[in-house]
Amino acid sequence: MIGFERDGKVGRLFLQRATHANAFTSEMLRRIAEILEAATGESDVIVIHAVGDDFSLGRDRDEPKNPNGPYAAFSEISRVNAAFDAFPGIVVTAIKGRAFGFGLGLAMRSDIAISADNARFMLDEVSLGFPPMFLMEVIHEYLSPKRALDLILSSREFDAAEALDIGLLSRVVPAALLAAEVDEFVSTLGSRDADVLKSCKAYLLAIKQMPKAARPNNALVEQVRFALDHH
């Protein structure tokens, strides 16, 4: 249900449970975590593709509950999220069709999210009877509290144009051009210095935790440090 292939320093991960709109099972979550954990040091870029019409409807609600209880079940999601956070390279997600729940969560945690213009999005957890804690952990990085709470509490569908406008996507392209756009972007990344790409990602994450007044001096120090380490 999860495929993976590597071409040089580019890894491609495929969601390939198309008969179930790529709804995630526990096995799929474990496999994604394993791939991302193993990719550190082997891949500079990971691209996430979906087979079929939809990116993902989120978790498979028909899957039997984990016999070890909710902590074990939710730990599977936590492991995937931690693997995304720990991967030093660039994660690019190609989104088409529906991206609901955990599917939208993957797009949020990706560094670059490129979407077809006819894609649809939904945070449907509240309508299913539970609060989306893992999504709320990161959604504040993209949306204002009022915008985020609207999408969370209403569980309404929204389109790619709105997702781009509120900061959940990097770019939106015509559906017919999605694969070509992603491939072109990945090719561009491949032409760049991998250390520069990783440094940009790491620094953008670090700077968010830093007081504004400290950022200019820190930027000077880190820019000099990079120059000394790489030239």
C-alpha positions in Angstrom: 0.0 0.0 0.0 3.1 2.2 0.3 5.7 2.1 -2.5 9.1 3.7 -2.5 11.8 4.1 -5.1 15.0 6.0 -5.1 16.8 7.7 -8.1 20.1 9.1 -6.8 19.3 11.4 -4.0 15.6 11.7 -4.8 13.2 9.3 -3.1 9.6 8.9 -4.3 7.0 7.6 -1.9 3.7 6.4 -3.4 0.4 6.2 -1.6 -1.1 3.3 -3.5 -4.3 2.2 -1.8 -6.4 3.7 -4.5 -9.4 1.4 -4.0 -9.8 3.0 -0.6 -8.9 6.6 -1.7 -5.6 6.1 0.0 -7.1 6.0 3.5 -4.2 5.3 5.9 -4.0 2.1 7.8 -1.7 1.4 10.8 0.6 -0.6 8.4 0.8 2.4 6.0 1.7 4.7 8.8 4.5 2.4 10.0 5.9 2.1 6.5 5.9 5.8 5.9 7.7 6.4 9.2 10.3 3.7 8.3 10.9 5.2 4.9 11.5 8.7 6.3 13.7 7.5 9.1 15.8 5.5 6.7 16.0 8.3 4.2 18.1 10.5 6.3 21.6 10.5 4.8 20.4 8.7 1.7 17.9 11.1 0.1 18.1 14.9 -0.2 14.5 15.1 -1.5 11.4 13.0 -0.8 8.4 13.3 -3.1 5.0 12.0 -2.0 2.7 10.9 -4.8 -0.7 9.4 -4.7 -2.0 6.7 -7.0 -5.6 7.0 -8.1 -8.0 9.9 -8.0 -7.4 11.1 -4.5 -4.4 12.1 -2.4 -6.0 10.6 0.8 -9.2 10.6 2.8 -7.1 10.5 6.0 -7.2 7.6 8.5 -9.2 4.5 7.7 -12.1 4.7 10.0 -13.1 1.1 9.3 -9.9 -0.4 10.5 -10.2 -2.4 13.7 -9.1 -0.5 16.8 -5.6 -1.1 18.1 -5.9 -3.8 20.7 -3.3 -2.0 22.8 -5.5 1.0 23.2 -5.6 4.6 22.0 -2.0 5.5 23.2 -0.6 2.8 20.9 -2.8 3.9 18.0 -2.0 7.5 18.3 1.7 6.8 18.8 1.7 5.6 15.2 0.7 9.0 14.0 3.2 10.7 16.4 6.0 8.6 14.9 5.2 9.7 11.4 5.0 13.3 12.4 8.4 13.0 14.2 9.9 11.4 11.1 8.8 14.4 9.0 10.2 16.8 11.5 13.5 15.0 11.7 14.1 14.5 8.0 16.7 17.2 7.1 16.0 17.2 3.4 13.1 18.7 1.4 9.7 16.9 1.4 7.6 17.7 -1.7 3.9 16.6 -1.8 1.8 16.4 -5.0 -1.8 16.7 -4.1 -4.8 15.8 -6.2 -8.4 15.0 -5.6 -9.4 14.9 -1.9 -6.9 15.6 0.9 -8.9 15.1 4.1 -7.8 14.8 7.8 -4.4 13.1 8.1 -4.0 13.5 4.3 -4.1 17.3 4.8 -1.8 16.9 7.8 0.8 15.4 5.5 0.6 18.4 3.2 1.0 20.7 6.2 4.1 18.9 7.4 5.7 18.8 3.9 8.1 21.6 3.0 6.6 22.1 -0.4 3.0 21.3 -1.3 2.0 21.5 -4.9 -1.7 21.0 -5.6 -4.0 20.4 -8.6 -6.4 23.3 -9.0 -9.4 21.0 -8.6 -8.2 19.4 -5.3 -10.5 19.5 -2.2 -9.5 19.8 1.4 -11.2 19.1 4.7 -10.3 18.9 8.4 -13.1 16.4 9.1 -12.2 15.1 12.6 -14.7 17.2 14.6 -17.5 16.0 12.3 -16.3 12.5 13.1 -16.4 13.1 16.8 -12.9 13.9 18.0 -10.5 16.9 18.2 -7.6 16.8 15.7 -4.8 17.4 18.2 -2.0 16.4 15.8 -3.2 18.9 13.2 -3.7 21.6 15.7 -0.1 21.1 16.8 1.1 22.6 13.5 -1.9 24.5 12.0 -1.1 27.7 14.0 2.1 28.0 12.0 0.0 28.7 8.8 -3.3 30.2 9.9 -4.6 32.8 12.3 -6.5 31.3 15.2 -9.9 32.4 13.9 -9.2 31.0 10.4 -7.9 27.7 11.8 -10.8 27.3 14.2 -13.4 27.9 11.4 -11.9 25.0 9.4 -11.6 22.8 12.4 -15.0 23.3 14.0 -17.0 23.5 10.8 -15.3 20.5 9.1 -16.2 22.2 5.8 -14.6 21.4 2.5 -12.6 24.1 0.9 -10.8 24.3 -2.5 -7.2 24.7 -3.6 -7.5 28.4 -4.2 -8.5 29.0 -0.5 -5.8 26.5 0.7 -3.2 28.5 -1.2 -4.6 31.8 0.0 -4.4 30.8 3.7 -0.9 29.4 3.4 -1.5 25.6 3.4 -0.1 25.2 -0.2 3.0 26.4 -2.0 1.5 26.6 -5.4 -1.6 25.5 -7.4 -1.4 24.3 -11.0 -3.9 23.0 -13.6 -4.6 19.3 -12.8 -3.3 18.1 -16.1 0.1 19.8 -15.4 0.6 18.6 -11.8 3.0 15.8 -12.5 5.1 17.9 -14.8 5.2 20.8 -12.4 6.3 18.6 -9.5 9.0 16.9 -11.7 10.3 20.3 -12.9 10.5 21.5 -9.3 12.3 18.4 -8.1 14.7 18.8 -11.0 15.4 22.3 -9.9 16.1 21.1 -6.4 18.5 18.5 -7.9 20.5 21.3 -9.5 21.1 23.0 -6.2 23.7 22.4 -3.6 22.1 19.9 -1.1 23.8 21.5 1.9 22.4 24.9 0.9 18.9 23.4 0.6 19.1 21.8 4.0 20.6 24.9 5.6 17.7 27.0 4.3 15.1 24.6 5.7 16.9 24.3 9.1 17.4 28.0 9.5 13.8 28.9 8.7 12.7 26.5 11.4 15.3 27.8 13.9 14.5 31.5 13.3 10.9 31.1 14.2 12.0 30.2 17.8 14.2 33.3 18.1 13.3 36.8 19.3 13.1 39.3 16.5 15.8 41.5 18.0 18.3 38.6 18.0 17.8 37.6 14.4 20.1 40.0 12.6 23.2 39.1 14.7 22.3 35.4 14.4 22.0 35.7 10.7 25.4 37.2 10.5 27.0 34.5 12.6 25.3 31.7 10.8 26.1 33.1 7.3 29.7 33.4 8.2 29.7 29.9 9.7 28.3 28.4 6.6 30.8 30.2 4.4 33.7 28.9 6.5 32.4 25.4 6.6 31.7 25.1 2.8 34.5 27.1 1.1 
